[in-house]
Amino acid sequence: MMATPQDLAKVRYSRAGRILFTFALGLGFSLSAQAPNPKKSRVIRVRDAKATRFLTPNPARVRAMLDRALPKFTGQATPRAAWRSLVTPADVIGLKVDAQHGPMAGTRPALVESVARSLMDAGIPARQIVIWDRSLEELKKAGYARMAKALGVRLAGARDAGYESHPHFDVDRKSVV
């Protein structure tokens, strides 16, 4: 059964907002793990009821949400300063996405594009940004290949690069005590 636009209009949450929240949460965990004595994680919540309409994101509003969240999270004055407090132009920035479930159920391409553009606006070269997931084929199916080409960023599939989904280790029983 397919949802009608009237059914979708009753939804009161913004999918882009939830994804941005997840991004901020992950960034918070990452930064708190680097702290000498992590006790609390910081989470910044940004809302915009008009960031999506009938499950279609509004890229300008998604970017505006990101631009509001970054300075709040880092305490910097601007999104550029916020990124520069976290990364340098020499860093390779990996944007891990969920492409397996497609552009509507996985990581939303509009959010990834906003993050990539924001990083580039902060002086991170496009060639230093890598959008990655399990396989290149899934990335292509979810629409990331077109985005990567348009932005000049790279794509990477972990399996395609030789990483195993379930690594195994051989143990020499004689060396085990």
N, C-alpha and C positions, 0 to 999 in steps of 0.2 A: 504494500500500500504506500502510495507516494503522498508526502505531506503537501498541503496546499500553501500558498503564500499567506493565507489567513492564519493557518496553524503556526507557521514559522514566525509570524508577527507577534505571537503570544510569548515567544521565548524572550526572557528578560536578561539573559546574560550575553556578553559579547565573547565569541569564540576567540577573537584576536586578543581580547583582554585576558582570557584564561591562558592563552599561549604566552603572552608577555609576562604574566604572573609566573608561569613555569620557568621561563627564561631567567627572570629576576631571582627566583628561588634557587635555580641551579647555579647562577652566578654567585649568589650569596653563600651557598654551600662551598663552592670552589674557593672563594676568597676566605671564608672562615677556616677552611682546612689548611690554608697557608699561614694563618695567624699563629703566633707562638703558643697561645693558650686559648683555643677556640671554646667559648662558652655559649655564645648566642649567635644565631644567624640573623642577618638583616634581610627583611623582605619588604619590598616597596610595591604597593598595589596602585595601579593606575586604571581608571575606568573611563570609558567613552561608549555610551549606548549606541552611538552612530558609527562606531568603528566597523561594524558589519551590518549588512542589510540582506536578509534572506540568505544567510551564510556566505555572502560575497563580501570580502574585506574591502574597505576603502583605504588604499595605500597611504594617502596623505594623513588620514587620522591615525593609522597604525604607526606611522613615523612620528607623528606628534606625541603619541603616547610614549614611545621609546625616548623621545627627546625630553619629555617630562621626567621619566623614571631615572634615567642615567645620572643627572645632577643630584637628584634626591638621594640616590643610592650611594654615590661617592662623596657627596658634600662639595663638589666642584660647581662652578658658576655656569658652565655651558656643557653641552654634550661632548664637544671636542675636548675640553679639559678633562671631562669625566673619563673618556676613552684613554686619553694620554696619561692619566693617573694609573691605568690598568695595563696598558700595552704600549709598545714602542713600534715605530715604523719598521724596525728590523725583525720583529716577531712574526712568526707564521701563525695566523689565527684560524683555527679549525671550527667551523660551524656545523656541529653534529645535528642532523635532522632525522626525522622518521619518514622516509620516502616509501617504505613498504606499503603503507596504507593509503597512498595517493595524496593528492593535493587538498582534499577536503577533510580527510580523517587523520592524516599524519601532520607533520609540522607544516604550517601554512606558509607557502612561498612568499606571500606578501610580508610576513614578519621577517623572514630570512633576507629578503631583498632590502627591507628597511635597515636591518642590522648591518648588512654589507655596505650599503650606501652611507650609513652613519660612520662606519669605520673608515671608509674612503674619505669622507668629509673631514675626518680627524687626522688625515695625513697617512693612513695606512695604505700602501700600494695595493692595487687590486690583485697583483700576482702573489701577494702574501696572504690572501684570503682563500681558504679551501672549504667548500661545502662538501660534506662527506656523510656517507652512510654505508650500509652493508654492501651494496652493489651498485655499479654504474647503471645497469639496466633499470633498477628501481628508481634511481635518481632521474633518469631520462623519462620514464613513464610518469613521474610526478611533476614534470615540467621544469626541473632544475637545470637541464642542459641549455635550454633557451635562455634562461636567466643568467647562467654563468657566462654564456657567450656575449650577451648584451652588456653585462657588467665588466667582463674581462677577468673574472675570478676563476679559480680552478675547481674542478670536481674530482672526487676520489671515492672509489669503492673499496672498502676494506678487503673484501674477498678478492677483488680484482688485483689488489696490490700484494696478495699472498698471505694475508692474515686469515687464520682459521676461525670459524665460528665457535668451535669447541676444541681448543688446543689440547693435545695429549702429550704426555711425557713418558719416555721409556726410562725405567729405573733398573739399574744393575743390582740385583738382589745381593750380590756379594759385597757391595759397598754400603748397604744399609745395615746399621748396627742395631 
